[in-house]
Amino acid sequence: MEYKSVEYVFNLDKFIDKDDKYHLWIISFAIALQDLTTINKILYNRIKSGESRNMYFFKLCIGHLREAFNLIRKAFNDEEIKKHLVQIDGIQQMYQEIVKINDGESEDSFGKAVLFEIRNNIFHYSDEEKDFAIIKDTLNDMYRSGFVSRIKLCNPSKTDMFTSDYIFAEEIQLNVFEKLGLNYKNRLDVKELFDKLIELTMKIIRILELIIDDFIARTPKEKFNYIIKTR
């Protein structure tokens, strides 16, 4: 893109056809892309400015990543949607790169065995014995290492609201993520796990950008009210 930015302004009923299945998928692709770019920009800016305690934002990122990954996978398994996608230059190669990062598409692949389980651990609070199994296993490791943690309770009448800190729970959860990586068939240490998550995030953002860019390029110019180009 030779411009710093290009903004397209349109009447929604001219840009999106609610009776066109691919157009409805475009909405889902764009929501996923908006979510991933927003949370990653927040996380990037916090790390760049030296902010600590970024675990919550990382967890949001993982949630959006898993859902976007699943969306892309389903799109390439839907013949009607796939016929649109394969017309986009370079997209099949990029999808194969995503499959490679995922170590294939089997039930024991990274997306299912690790990413899905991490996402579940984030957004489903454990309340059944089967969910507690990996927590118990993780706690055994933490016990053996003599792990020390803390809780900070703040008096709301003397401090700002919502300032208590239950860091022990967050530290247990982070160790659960590490355990899921180590239990994976290809055994990922914590650095390898985070590197794979970052690589997968960047690839999925890029493939979604390709899809949206292509949709805009194929939209007749007369359907836009006007276009604002900034150098």
C-alpha positions as CSV (number, residue, x, y, z in Angstrom):
1,M,0.0,0.0,0.0
2,E,1.6,3.3,-1.1
3,Y,-0.6,5.3,1.2
4,K,-0.4,5.5,5.0
5,S,-4.0,4.5,5.2
6,V,-7.1,4.2,2.9
7,E,-10.6,4.6,4.4
8,Y,-13.6,3.3,2.5
9,V,-17.0,4.9,3.3
10,F,-20.1,3.1,2.2
11,N,-23.8,2.4,2.8
12,L,-23.9,-1.0,4.5
13,D,-26.6,-2.3,2.2
14,K,-24.4,-1.7,-0.8
15,F,-21.3,-3.3,0.7
16,I,-22.7,-6.3,2.4
17,D,-25.4,-8.5,0.9
18,K,-27.2,-10.3,3.7
19,D,-28.4,-13.0,1.3
20,D,-24.9,-13.9,0.1
21,K,-23.3,-16.6,2.3
22,Y,-19.8,-15.4,1.6
23,H,-20.7,-11.9,2.6
24,L,-21.9,-13.2,6.0
25,W,-18.6,-15.1,6.4
26,I,-16.8,-11.8,5.6
27,I,-18.5,-10.3,8.6
28,S,-17.1,-13.1,10.8
29,F,-13.6,-12.8,9.3
30,A,-13.7,-9.0,9.9
31,I,-14.9,-9.4,13.5
32,A,-12.1,-11.9,14.2
33,L,-9.5,-9.6,12.6
34,Q,-10.8,-6.6,14.6
35,D,-10.6,-8.6,17.8
36,L,-7.1,-9.9,17.2
37,T,-5.6,-6.6,16.0
38,T,-7.2,-4.7,18.9
39,I,-6.0,-7.0,21.7
40,N,-2.5,-7.5,20.2
41,K,-2.1,-3.7,19.8
42,I,-3.1,-3.3,23.5
43,L,-0.6,-6.0,24.5
44,Y,2.1,-4.7,22.3
45,N,1.7,-1.1,23.7
46,R,1.7,-2.3,27.3
47,I,4.9,-4.4,26.8
48,K,6.6,-1.5,24.9
49,S,5.8,1.0,27.6
50,G,7.2,-1.4,30.3
51,E,3.8,-2.3,31.8
52,S,3.8,-5.5,33.9
53,R,1.1,-7.9,34.8
54,N,-0.1,-8.6,31.2
55,M,-1.4,-12.0,31.9
56,Y,-5.1,-11.0,31.5
57,F,-4.5,-9.4,28.1
58,F,-2.6,-12.5,27.0
59,K,-5.5,-14.7,28.0
60,L,-7.9,-12.5,25.9
61,C,-5.5,-12.8,23.0
62,I,-5.5,-16.6,23.3
63,G,-9.3,-16.7,23.4
64,H,-9.6,-14.7,20.2
65,L,-6.7,-16.7,18.5
66,R,-8.4,-20.0,19.1
67,E,-11.8,-18.8,17.8
68,A,-10.1,-17.2,14.7
69,F,-8.1,-20.3,14.0
70,N,-11.2,-22.5,14.2
71,L,-13.0,-20.0,11.9
72,I,-10.3,-20.3,9.3
73,R,-10.2,-24.1,9.5
74,K,-14.0,-24.3,9.1
75,A,-13.9,-21.9,6.1
76,F,-11.4,-24.1,4.2
77,N,-13.6,-27.2,5.0
78,D,-16.7,-25.5,3.6
79,E,-16.6,-26.0,-0.2
80,E,-18.9,-23.0,-0.9
81,I,-16.6,-20.7,1.0
82,K,-13.4,-22.3,0.0
83,K,-14.1,-21.7,-3.7
84,H,-14.0,-17.9,-3.0
85,L,-10.9,-18.2,-0.8
86,V,-8.8,-20.2,-3.3
87,Q,-9.1,-17.3,-5.8
88,I,-7.1,-15.1,-3.5
89,D,-3.4,-15.0,-4.5
90,G,-1.1,-16.8,-2.0
91,I,-3.8,-17.8,0.4
92,Q,-3.5,-21.6,-0.1
93,Q,0.2,-21.4,0.6
94,M,-0.5,-19.3,3.7
95,Y,-3.1,-21.8,4.9
96,Q,-0.7,-24.6,4.5
97,E,1.8,-22.7,6.6
98,I,-0.8,-22.4,9.3
99,V,-1.5,-26.2,9.1
100,K,2.3,-26.8,9.4
101,I,2.5,-24.6,12.6
102,N,-0.5,-26.5,13.9
103,D,1.4,-29.8,13.3
104,G,-1.3,-31.1,10.9
105,E,-5.1,-31.3,11.3
106,S,-5.5,-34.4,13.4
107,E,-7.2,-34.6,16.8
108,D,-3.7,-34.5,18.5
109,S,-2.6,-31.4,16.7
110,F,-1.5,-28.2,18.5
111,G,-4.8,-26.5,17.9
112,K,-6.8,-29.3,19.6
113,A,-4.4,-30.6,22.2
114,V,-2.9,-27.3,23.4
115,L,-4.6,-24.2,22.1
116,F,-8.2,-25.5,22.6
117,E,-7.3,-26.7,26.1
118,I,-5.6,-23.4,27.1
119,R,-8.7,-21.5,25.8
120,N,-11.0,-23.8,27.9
121,N,-8.8,-23.3,31.0
122,I,-9.1,-19.6,30.5
123,F,-12.8,-19.2,29.9
124,H,-14.3,-22.3,31.7
125,Y,-13.6,-22.2,35.4
126,S,-12.9,-25.7,36.7
127,D,-15.8,-27.3,38.6
128,E,-15.5,-31.0,37.7
129,E,-13.1,-33.7,38.7
130,K,-11.9,-34.1,35.1
131,D,-11.0,-30.4,34.9
132,F,-9.1,-30.6,38.2
133,A,-6.8,-33.4,37.0
134,I,-4.3,-31.2,35.3
135,I,-4.5,-28.6,38.1
136,K,-3.6,-31.3,40.6
137,D,-0.7,-32.5,38.4
138,T,0.5,-28.9,38.1
139,L,0.3,-28.3,41.8
140,N,2.4,-31.3,42.5
141,D,5.2,-29.8,40.4
142,M,4.8,-26.5,42.1
143,Y,4.9,-28.1,45.6
144,R,8.1,-30.0,44.7
145,S,9.7,-26.7,43.6
146,G,8.7,-25.0,46.9
147,F,6.8,-22.4,44.9
148,V,5.9,-19.3,47.0
149,S,3.0,-17.0,46.0
150,R,0.8,-14.4,47.6
151,I,-2.6,-12.7,48.0
152,K,-3.0,-9.0,48.6
153,L,-6.3,-7.9,50.1
154,C,-7.2,-4.2,50.0
155,N,-9.7,-2.4,52.1
156,P,-12.1,-0.7,49.6
157,S,-12.9,2.1,52.1
158,K,-9.2,3.1,52.2
159,T,-8.1,2.3,48.6
160,D,-9.4,2.3,45.1
161,M,-12.0,-0.3,44.2
162,F,-10.9,-3.6,42.6
163,T,-7.3,-3.4,43.9
164,S,-7.1,-6.8,45.7
165,D,-4.7,-9.1,43.9
166,Y,-5.2,-12.9,43.9
167,I,-1.9,-13.6,42.1
168,F,-1.5,-17.2,43.4
169,A,-4.4,-18.2,41.2
170,E,-2.9,-16.5,38.1
171,E,0.4,-18.2,38.7
172,I,-1.2,-21.6,39.0
173,Q,-3.0,-21.0,35.7
174,L,0.2,-19.9,34.0
175,N,1.9,-23.1,35.2
176,V,-1.1,-25.1,33.8
177,F,-0.5,-23.6,30.4
178,E,3.2,-24.6,30.7
179,K,2.1,-28.2,31.6
180,L,-0.2,-28.4,28.6
181,G,2.8,-27.5,26.4
182,L,5.0,-30.1,28.0
183,N,2.3,-32.8,27.8
184,Y,1.9,-32.1,24.0
185,K,3.2,-34.8,21.6
186,N,6.0,-32.6,20.5
187,R,6.8,-31.4,24.0
188,L,7.0,-27.6,24.1
189,D,8.8,-25.8,26.8
190,V,7.3,-22.4,27.8
191,K,9.4,-20.4,25.4
192,E,8.6,-22.8,22.5
193,L,4.9,-22.6,23.5
194,F,4.8,-18.8,23.4
195,D,6.8,-18.7,20.2
196,K,4.3,-21.0,18.5
197,L,1.4,-19.0,19.8
198,I,2.9,-15.7,18.5
199,E,3.8,-17.3,15.1
200,L,0.2,-18.7,14.7
201,T,-1.3,-15.3,15.7
202,M,0.7,-13.4,13.1
203,K,-0.2,-15.9,10.3
204,I,-3.9,-15.8,11.2
205,I,-3.9,-12.0,11.2
206,R,-2.2,-12.0,7.9
207,I,-4.6,-14.5,6.2
208,L,-7.6,-12.6,7.5
209,E,-6.1,-9.4,6.1
210,L,-5.7,-11.1,2.7
211,I,-9.4,-12.1,2.8
212,I,-10.7,-8.7,3.7
213,D,-8.3,-6.9,1.3
214,D,-9.5,-9.1,-1.5
215,F,-13.1,-8.6,-0.7
216,I,-12.6,-4.8,-0.9
217,A,-10.7,-5.1,-4.1
218,R,-13.4,-7.1,-5.7
219,T,-16.2,-4.6,-4.6
220,P,-17.1,-2.3,-7.5
221,K,-15.9,1.3,-6.8
222,E,-19.4,2.7,-7.4
223,K,-20.5,0.9,-4.2
224,F,-18.3,3.2,-2.1
225,N,-19.6,6.7,-1.2
226,Y,-16.0,7.9,-1.2
227,I,-12.5,6.8,-0.5
228,I,-10.1,8.8,1.8
229,K,-6.4,8.3,1.1
230,T,-3.8,9.5,3.6
231,R,-0.1,9.7,2.7
